[in-house]
Amino acid sequence: MTNTDERRATTASDAVVYTTATDAIELFRRRELSPVELLQAQIDRYEAVNSKVNAVTATHFERALQQARAAEQRYFTGEATRPLEGIPVAIKDLHPIEGEVVTWGSRVYEGVRAEVTMPTVQRLFDAGAIMHLQTTTPEFGHAGHTHTPLWGVTRNPWNLECSSGGSSGGSAVAVAAGMSTIADGTDGGGSIRIPASFNGIFGLKPSFGRNPSGLLPSTSEEFLHFGPLTRSVADAALMQNVMSGPHPRDLSTVRPKELLPTAYDVEAVRGWKIAYSPDLGYYEVDHEVAANTRAAVEVFRSLGATVEEVDLPWNMSAHDAWMTHWEAMFAAACGDLLPRWGYEMDPFTRGVLERGLNHSAVRDIRTQYVRTEMYNHLGPLLEEYDVLICPTIAAPALKADHANDDPDFRINGKPVHPYVQWAMTYPFNLLGQCPVASVPSGFSSAGVPTGLQIVGRTYDELSVMTAAAAFEAAEPWGALVPTL
């Protein structure tokens, strides 16, 4: 990673909590580490650091330790083990888990227990992952940063004055701060990739339909994606292989199930053609972010790829299309809560719902025309190039208590819409069939990591993961951890 200056490499005391899932499973098999030891180390880490970052809504340590002891027995006796046997996982407090309180970050659901488990979460559990934490999210997952009236502010472990990102902010912090090996996230406008970038970890938004839904009454909502937050590309592949595949309750899931490699040829990108967009045609991008992105371009060139800057003629109509559909989707899902709960919500959440209730069906349907026009430019481009790369976040950092309606929010001294126009992620939710990963690209002067997006052709996770793995091998980020 560029600009790492005084970032801390992992030490012996960090080694256990920052063990990747892939490495941990191998250590379990060799009896050099046990699931109990790994989980207990992360419980200890939680006790030491969560009061600083505020990333957790609930803990399940006693049950998790029982499950870890059972996993330990399986490894030690040579029984058959599952793909994620004994691996601690943090689950976002937006994802239903039967019998557990899932608040959606809102007072509306404070103390309410879910009646079903979301399919991707159930698949993680069925694969042997052990939930020990539930993690913070902004109210209803509505924002790209994480603070709520119910849970307060979730802080960035690299700089506690800065935002963790969102909406999967708590999940990303749990992984980055050593409280969990892996975590799950939701991405409707960048909610996996934004916190992955701000926390210096890996995040994948799979193609729409790869992973089953189950969060909303409709499974046809193309904006919403469920995917992994991890410390390595291999771990994300391991999670994605478990979470993906057709599901009988989701007509949008595609067949056949795709299995990704967990090991990649780092020479594979030699000879590739990579498109590079510094601004997606219409973003104001901070100078530090731009510099780290240019450095990432040079990394790919050093790997033998040809990288060419391209012009995408996108504009703020993409912003309007995303905002229109996002607000309408929220209003359809939660608008009926306003009469009773409106004034106990975050005021901006209330505003999103009120605006959504006033959108006409015609305006919402017209967002499809914008999406089609955007893909009319991106689709042919991706036929010429293997992947597209661009920054993940246009700003170097956000304040921990960033306001979605901050009238003074600026990038490079220029006014920028404070809600999402600093996140270069939502255009690819408008084009949900394109998989996108975020990899760490460096650090800003605020001490907060920056990220690089890798965008693939529709349903081409393999190319995205191959490029990410090659970049990871050339610029490894796993040994860099925040000092808390």
C-alpha positions as CSV (number, residue, x, y, z in Angstrom):
1,M,0.0,0.0,0.0
2,T,1.2,3.5,-0.7
3,N,1.7,6.2,2.0
4,T,1.9,3.6,4.7
5,D,4.6,5.6,6.6
6,E,4.2,4.7,10.3
7,R,1.4,2.1,9.9
8,R,1.9,-0.8,12.3
9,A,2.7,-4.3,11.0
10,T,1.2,-7.2,12.9
11,T,3.0,-8.2,16.0
12,A,3.0,-11.5,17.9
13,S,0.1,-10.3,20.1
14,D,-1.9,-9.4,16.9
15,A,-1.1,-12.7,15.2
16,V,-4.0,-14.7,16.5
17,V,-6.8,-12.2,16.1
18,Y,-5.7,-11.2,12.7
19,T,-5.3,-14.7,11.3
20,T,-7.2,-15.0,8.1
21,A,-9.9,-17.6,7.9
22,T,-8.0,-19.5,5.2
23,D,-4.9,-19.7,7.4
24,A,-6.9,-20.5,10.5
25,I,-8.5,-23.5,8.9
26,E,-5.2,-24.8,7.9
27,L,-3.8,-24.2,11.4
28,F,-6.9,-26.0,12.9
29,R,-6.2,-29.0,10.7
30,R,-2.6,-29.1,11.8
31,R,-3.7,-28.7,15.4
32,E,-1.4,-25.6,15.7
33,L,-4.4,-23.4,16.6
34,S,-7.9,-24.3,17.9
35,P,-11.2,-22.6,17.2
36,V,-11.5,-21.9,21.0
37,E,-8.1,-20.1,21.1
38,L,-9.0,-18.0,18.1
39,L,-12.5,-17.1,19.4
40,Q,-11.2,-16.4,22.9
41,A,-8.5,-14.1,21.5
42,Q,-11.1,-12.1,19.6
43,I,-13.4,-11.9,22.7
44,D,-10.4,-10.5,24.6
45,R,-9.8,-8.1,21.7
46,Y,-13.5,-7.0,21.9
47,E,-13.1,-6.3,25.6
48,A,-10.1,-4.2,24.9
49,V,-11.2,-2.1,21.9
50,N,-14.9,-2.0,21.4
51,S,-15.5,0.7,23.9
52,K,-13.3,2.9,21.6
53,V,-14.9,2.1,18.3
54,N,-18.5,1.1,19.3
55,A,-19.0,-1.4,16.6
56,V,-21.1,-4.1,18.3
57,T,-24.8,-4.2,19.2
58,A,-24.9,-7.7,20.8
59,T,-22.5,-10.5,21.9
60,H,-23.1,-14.2,22.0
61,F,-19.9,-15.4,23.7
62,E,-21.1,-18.3,25.8
63,R,-22.9,-20.0,23.0
64,A,-20.1,-19.2,20.6
65,L,-17.5,-20.8,22.9
66,Q,-19.7,-23.9,23.1
67,Q,-19.8,-24.1,19.3
68,A,-16.0,-23.5,19.1
69,R,-15.4,-26.3,21.5
70,A,-17.5,-28.6,19.3
71,A,-15.6,-27.4,16.2
72,E,-12.3,-28.0,18.1
73,Q,-13.4,-31.6,18.8
74,R,-14.1,-32.2,15.1
75,Y,-10.7,-31.0,14.0
76,F,-8.9,-32.9,16.8
77,T,-10.7,-36.2,16.2
78,G,-10.4,-36.0,12.4
79,E,-14.2,-35.8,11.8
80,A,-15.5,-34.3,8.6
81,T,-15.5,-30.5,8.8
82,R,-17.5,-27.9,7.0
83,P,-16.0,-25.0,4.8
84,L,-16.0,-22.4,7.7
85,E,-15.8,-24.8,10.6
86,G,-14.9,-22.8,13.7
87,I,-14.4,-19.4,12.1
88,P,-15.8,-16.4,14.0
89,V,-18.2,-14.3,12.0
90,A,-19.8,-10.9,12.8
91,I,-23.3,-10.5,11.5
92,K,-24.7,-7.1,10.6
93,D,-27.6,-5.8,12.8
94,L,-29.8,-5.5,9.7
95,H,-29.9,-9.2,8.9
96,P,-32.6,-11.4,10.5
97,I,-31.5,-14.2,12.8
98,E,-34.2,-16.4,14.2
99,G,-34.7,-15.8,17.9
100,E,-32.2,-12.9,18.1
101,V,-32.9,-9.2,18.5
102,V,-32.2,-7.5,15.2
103,T,-32.8,-3.7,15.5
104,W,-32.0,-2.4,12.0
105,G,-30.2,0.3,14.0
106,S,-33.6,1.8,14.9
107,R,-35.7,2.3,18.1
108,V,-38.5,0.8,16.0
109,Y,-37.1,-2.7,16.5
110,E,-35.4,-2.3,19.8
111,G,-35.9,-5.6,21.7
112,V,-37.7,-7.2,18.7
113,R,-36.6,-10.8,17.9
114,A,-36.5,-12.0,14.4
115,E,-38.7,-14.9,13.3
116,V,-36.5,-16.2,10.5
117,T,-32.9,-16.3,9.5
118,M,-31.8,-14.6,6.3
119,P,-30.6,-17.1,3.7
120,T,-27.0,-15.9,3.4
121,V,-26.6,-15.9,7.1
122,Q,-28.1,-19.3,7.5
123,R,-25.6,-20.6,4.9
124,L,-22.7,-19.2,6.9
125,F,-24.0,-20.9,10.0
126,D,-24.6,-24.2,8.1
127,A,-21.0,-24.0,6.9
128,G,-19.7,-23.9,10.4
129,A,-19.1,-20.2,11.0
130,I,-19.7,-19.1,14.6
131,M,-21.5,-15.9,15.3
132,H,-20.1,-14.1,18.3
133,L,-21.0,-10.5,17.5
134,Q,-23.8,-8.5,15.9
135,T,-22.6,-5.2,14.4
136,T,-23.8,-1.7,14.1
137,T,-25.5,-0.2,11.1
138,P,-27.1,3.2,10.5
139,E,-30.9,3.3,10.9
140,F,-32.4,0.8,8.3
141,G,-28.9,0.8,6.6
142,H,-29.8,4.2,5.0
143,A,-26.4,5.8,5.0
144,G,-22.7,5.4,4.1
145,H,-21.6,6.1,7.6
146,T,-22.7,4.6,10.9
147,H,-24.3,6.5,13.7
148,T,-27.8,6.2,15.0
149,P,-30.1,7.5,17.8
150,L,-30.2,3.9,19.2
151,W,-26.5,2.9,19.1
152,G,-24.5,6.1,18.7
153,V,-21.4,6.7,16.6
154,T,-19.2,3.8,15.3
155,R,-15.7,5.1,14.9
156,N,-12.8,4.3,12.5
157,P,-10.1,2.2,14.2
158,W,-7.4,4.0,12.2
159,N,-8.5,7.4,13.5
160,L,-11.3,7.6,16.1
161,E,-12.3,11.1,14.9
162,C,-13.3,9.7,11.6
163,S,-16.2,7.6,10.2
164,S,-16.2,3.8,9.9
165,G,-18.2,4.2,6.8
166,G,-21.5,2.3,6.3
167,S,-23.9,0.9,6.2
168,S,-21.9,-2.2,7.1
169,G,-19.7,0.0,9.3
170,G,-19.7,-2.2,12.4
171,S,-18.9,-5.3,10.4
172,A,-15.9,-3.7,8.7
173,V,-14.6,-2.3,12.0
174,A,-15.0,-5.7,13.7
175,V,-12.7,-7.3,11.0
176,A,-10.3,-4.3,10.8
177,A,-9.9,-4.1,14.6
178,G,-9.3,-7.8,15.1
179,M,-12.7,-8.6,16.8
180,S,-13.8,-11.0,14.1
181,T,-12.2,-13.0,11.4
182,I,-14.9,-12.4,8.8
183,A,-18.1,-10.4,8.6
184,D,-21.2,-10.1,6.4
185,G,-22.5,-7.0,4.8
186,T,-25.2,-5.5,2.7
187,D,-24.6,-3.2,-0.3
188,G,-27.4,-1.0,-1.7
189,G,-25.2,2.0,-2.6
190,G,-21.8,0.9,-1.5
191,S,-22.5,-0.4,2.0
192,I,-19.9,-3.1,1.7
193,R,-17.3,-1.2,-0.4
194,I,-17.5,2.1,1.5
195,P,-16.5,0.6,5.0
196,A,-14.1,-1.8,3.3
197,S,-12.3,1.3,1.9
198,F,-12.4,3.3,5.1
199,N,-11.2,0.4,7.2
200,G,-8.4,-1.0,5.0
201,I,-10.0,-4.4,4.3
202,F,-11.5,-6.3,1.3
203,G,-15.1,-6.1,0.3
204,L,-17.1,-7.7,-2.5
205,K,-20.4,-6.7,-4.0
206,P,-21.3,-9.8,-5.9
207,S,-23.4,-9.6,-9.1
208,F,-27.1,-9.3,-8.3
209,G,-28.6,-12.8,-8.2
210,R,-25.4,-14.5,-7.1
211,N,-26.5,-14.5,-3.4
212,P,-30.1,-14.9,-2.2
213,S,-31.8,-11.9,-0.6
214,G,-34.5,-12.1,2.1
215,L,-34.2,-8.7,3.7
216,L,-37.2,-7.1,2.0
217,P,-40.6,-8.5,0.9
218,S,-39.3,-8.4,-2.7
219,T,-36.3,-10.5,-3.9
220,S,-36.2,-8.5,-7.1
221,E,-34.6,-5.4,-5.7
222,E,-31.5,-5.1,-7.9
223,F,-29.9,-2.5,-5.7
224,L,-29.4,-4.8,-2.7
225,H,-26.4,-7.2,-2.6
226,F,-25.2,-9.4,0.3
227,G,-21.5,-10.2,0.5
228,P,-18.3,-10.6,2.4
229,L,-16.0,-8.3,4.4
230,T,-12.7,-9.9,5.0
231,R,-8.9,-9.3,5.5
232,S,-8.0,-11.2,2.3
233,V,-9.3,-12.0,-1.2
234,A,-9.1,-15.7,-0.4
235,D,-11.3,-15.3,2.7
236,A,-13.9,-13.5,0.6
237,A,-13.9,-16.3,-2.0
238,L,-14.4,-18.8,0.9
239,M,-17.3,-16.8,2.2
240,Q,-18.8,-16.2,-1.3
241,N,-18.7,-19.9,-2.1
242,V,-20.8,-20.6,0.9
243,M,-23.3,-17.7,0.5
244,S,-23.9,-18.0,-3.2
245,G,-26.2,-20.1,-5.2
246,P,-29.9,-20.6,-6.1
247,H,-32.4,-20.4,-3.3
248,P,-36.0,-21.6,-3.5
249,R,-37.3,-18.4,-1.9
250,D,-35.5,-16.1,-4.3
251,L,-36.5,-16.1,-7.9
252,S,-33.6,-13.7,-8.8
253,T,-30.8,-16.1,-7.8
254,V,-29.0,-17.4,-10.9
255,R,-28.0,-20.9,-11.9
256,P,-25.7,-22.7,-11.7
257,K,-23.9,-21.9,-8.5
258,E,-20.5,-20.4,-9.2
259,L,-17.5,-21.5,-7.1
260,L,-14.5,-19.2,-6.9
261,P,-10.9,-20.2,-6.5
262,T,-9.4,-19.5,-3.0
263,A,-5.9,-19.4,-4.6
264,Y,-5.1,-17.3,-7.6
265,D,-2.2,-17.1,-10.1
266,V,-0.7,-13.6,-9.4
267,E,0.7,-13.7,-12.9
268,A,-2.7,-14.0,-14.4
269,V,-3.2,-10.3,-15.1
270,R,-0.1,-10.1,-17.3
271,G,-1.3,-9.1,-20.7
272,W,-4.7,-7.8,-19.5
273,K,-6.2,-4.6,-20.7
274,I,-7.5,-2.5,-17.7
275,A,-9.6,0.6,-18.1
276,Y,-9.0,3.4,-15.5
277,S,-11.4,6.1,-14.7
278,P,-10.2,8.7,-12.3
279,D,-13.6,10.2,-11.7
280,L,-16.4,8.2,-13.4
281,G,-17.0,11.3,-15.5
282,Y,-18.6,13.5,-12.8
283,Y,-17.1,13.1,-9.3
284,E,-14.8,15.6,-7.6
285,V,-12.0,13.4,-6.3
286,D,-9.7,14.5,-3.4
287,H,-6.1,15.0,-4.5
288,E,-4.8,12.4,-2.0
289,V,-7.3,9.8,-3.2
290,A,-6.4,10.5,-6.8
291,A,-2.7,10.1,-6.0
292,N,-3.2,6.7,-4.3
293,T,-5.3,5.6,-7.3
294,R,-2.6,6.6,-9.7
295,A,-0.1,4.6,-7.6
296,A,-2.5,1.6,-7.8
297,V,-2.5,2.0,-11.6
298,E,1.3,1.7,-11.6
299,V,1.0,-1.5,-9.6
300,F,-1.1,-3.1,-12.2
301,R,1.3,-1.9,-14.9
302,S,4.2,-3.4,-12.9
303,L,2.2,-6.7,-13.0
304,G,2.3,-6.7,-16.8
305,A,-1.2,-5.2,-17.5
306,T,-1.8,-2.4,-19.9
307,V,-3.8,0.3,-18.1
308,E,-5.5,3.0,-20.1
309,E,-7.4,6.0,-18.9
310,V,-10.9,6.1,-20.3
311,D,-13.7,8.6,-20.4
312,L,-17.1,7.6,-19.0
313,P,-19.7,10.2,-20.1
314,W,-21.8,9.7,-16.9
315,N,-23.2,12.7,-15.1
316,M,-25.4,13.7,-12.1
317,S,-28.4,12.0,-13.7
318,A,-26.9,8.9,-12.1
319,H,-27.1,10.6,-8.7
320,D,-30.7,11.5,-9.3
321,A,-31.6,8.0,-10.5
322,W,-30.0,6.4,-7.4
323,M,-31.5,8.8,-5.0
324,T,-35.0,8.5,-6.5
325,H,-35.1,4.8,-6.4
326,W,-33.3,4.5,-3.1
327,E,-35.9,6.9,-1.4
328,A,-38.8,5.1,-3.1
329,M,-37.5,1.7,-2.0
330,F,-37.1,2.9,1.6
331,A,-40.6,4.5,1.6
332,A,-42.1,1.2,0.3
333,A,-40.4,-0.8,3.0
334,C,-40.6,1.5,6.0
335,G,-42.9,4.5,5.1
336,D,-45.8,3.0,7.1
337,L,-43.7,3.5,10.3
338,L,-43.7,7.3,10.1
339,P,-47.0,8.1,11.9
340,R,-45.9,6.2,15.0
341,W,-42.1,6.3,14.9
342,G,-41.1,9.3,12.6
343,Y,-40.0,11.6,15.4
344,E,-38.0,8.9,17.1
345,M,-36.0,8.3,14.0
346,D,-32.9,10.0,12.8
347,P,-34.2,13.2,11.2
348,F,-32.5,12.4,7.9
349,T,-34.0,8.9,7.9
350,R,-37.4,10.5,8.3
351,G,-36.6,12.8,5.4
352,V,-35.6,10.0,3.1
353,L,-38.9,8.2,3.8
354,E,-41.0,11.4,3.4
355,R,-39.3,12.2,0.0
356,G,-39.8,8.6,-1.1
357,L,-43.5,8.7,-0.4
358,N,-43.8,11.7,-2.7
359,H,-42.0,10.1,-5.7
360,S,-44.3,9.2,-8.6
361,A,-44.2,5.7,-10.2
362,V,-43.3,7.4,-13.5
363,R,-40.3,9.1,-12.0
364,D,-39.1,5.8,-10.4
365,I,-39.5,3.9,-13.7
366,R,-37.6,6.6,-15.6
367,T,-34.6,5.7,-13.4
368,Q,-34.4,2.5,-15.5
369,Y,-33.7,4.6,-18.6
370,V,-30.8,6.3,-16.9
371,R,-29.4,2.9,-15.8
372,T,-29.8,1.6,-19.4
373,E,-27.9,4.7,-20.8
374,M,-25.1,4.2,-18.2
375,Y,-24.7,0.6,-19.3
376,N,-24.8,1.5,-22.9
377,H,-21.4,3.2,-22.2
378,L,-20.0,0.7,-19.7
379,G,-21.0,-2.5,-21.4
380,P,-19.0,-1.9,-24.7
381,L,-16.1,-0.6,-22.6
382,L,-15.9,-3.9,-20.6
383,E,-15.9,-5.8,-23.9
384,E,-12.7,-4.1,-24.8
385,Y,-11.1,-4.2,-21.3
386,D,-10.8,-7.0,-18.7
387,V,-11.9,-4.8,-15.8
388,L,-12.4,-1.2,-14.9
389,I,-10.7,0.4,-11.9
390,C,-11.5,3.6,-10.1
391,P,-11.5,5.1,-6.6
392,T,-13.9,3.7,-4.0
393,I,-14.3,6.9,-2.1
394,A,-13.7,10.4,-3.5
395,A,-13.0,11.9,0.0
396,P,-10.0,11.0,2.1
397,A,-12.1,10.5,5.2
398,L,-15.4,11.6,6.8
399,K,-15.9,12.9,10.3
400,A,-17.2,10.3,12.7
401,D,-20.4,12.3,13.1
402,H,-20.7,13.2,9.5
403,A,-24.1,14.9,8.7
404,N,-25.9,13.7,5.6
405,D,-27.2,17.3,5.1
406,D,-24.0,19.2,6.0
407,P,-24.2,22.4,3.9
408,D,-20.4,22.9,4.1
409,F,-19.2,19.5,2.9
410,R,-16.5,20.0,0.4
411,I,-13.9,18.1,-1.6
412,N,-10.9,20.1,-2.9
413,G,-12.7,23.2,-1.6
414,K,-15.7,22.6,-3.8
415,P,-19.2,22.0,-2.5
416,V,-20.3,18.3,-2.8
417,H,-23.6,16.7,-2.0
418,P,-22.9,15.3,1.5
419,Y,-25.2,12.2,1.4
420,V,-23.5,10.0,-1.2
421,Q,-21.7,12.1,-3.8
422,W,-18.4,11.3,-2.0
423,A,-19.0,7.6,-2.5
424,M,-18.0,6.4,-6.0
425,T,-19.9,3.2,-5.4
426,Y,-23.6,3.8,-6.0
427,P,-23.3,3.9,-9.8
428,F,-22.5,0.2,-9.7
429,N,-25.7,-0.5,-7.7
430,L,-27.6,1.1,-10.6
431,L,-25.7,-1.6,-12.7
432,G,-26.1,-4.4,-10.1
433,Q,-25.2,-7.2,-12.4
434,C,-21.6,-6.0,-12.5
435,P,-19.6,-7.4,-9.6
436,V,-17.3,-4.9,-7.8
437,A,-14.6,-5.3,-5.2
438,S,-12.8,-2.7,-3.1
439,V,-9.2,-3.2,-2.2
440,P,-7.0,-1.0,0.0
441,S,-4.9,1.4,-2.0
442,G,-3.1,3.5,0.6
443,F,-3.7,6.0,3.3
444,S,-4.8,9.6,3.5
445,S,-3.1,12.2,5.6
446,A,-6.0,11.7,8.1
447,G,-4.5,8.2,8.7
448,V,-7.6,6.6,7.2
449,P,-7.2,4.0,4.4
450,T,-8.3,4.7,0.8
451,G,-9.7,2.2,-1.6
452,L,-9.7,1.1,-5.2
453,Q,-12.7,-0.4,-6.9
454,I,-12.3,-3.2,-9.4
455,V,-15.4,-3.5,-11.7
456,G,-16.1,-6.6,-13.8
457,R,-18.3,-7.6,-16.7
458,T,-21.8,-8.8,-15.7
459,Y,-21.5,-12.0,-13.6
460,D,-17.8,-12.1,-14.0
461,E,-16.6,-12.4,-10.4
462,L,-13.7,-14.4,-11.4
463,S,-11.9,-11.6,-13.2
464,V,-12.6,-9.2,-10.3
465,M,-11.2,-11.6,-7.8
466,T,-8.2,-12.4,-10.0
467,A,-7.3,-8.8,-10.4
468,A,-7.8,-8.2,-6.6
469,A,-5.6,-11.1,-5.7
470,A,-2.8,-10.0,-8.0
471,F,-3.0,-6.5,-6.5
472,E,-3.0,-8.0,-3.0
473,A,0.1,-10.1,-3.8
474,A,1.9,-7.0,-5.1
475,E,0.7,-4.6,-2.3
476,P,-0.2,-6.8,0.7
477,W,-2.3,-5.0,3.2
478,G,-3.0,-7.8,5.6
479,A,0.0,-7.1,7.9
480,L,-1.1,-3.5,8.5
481,V,-3.4,-3.1,11.5
482,P,-4.7,-0.1,13.4
483,T,-3.2,0.8,16.8
484,L,-6.0,1.1,19.3
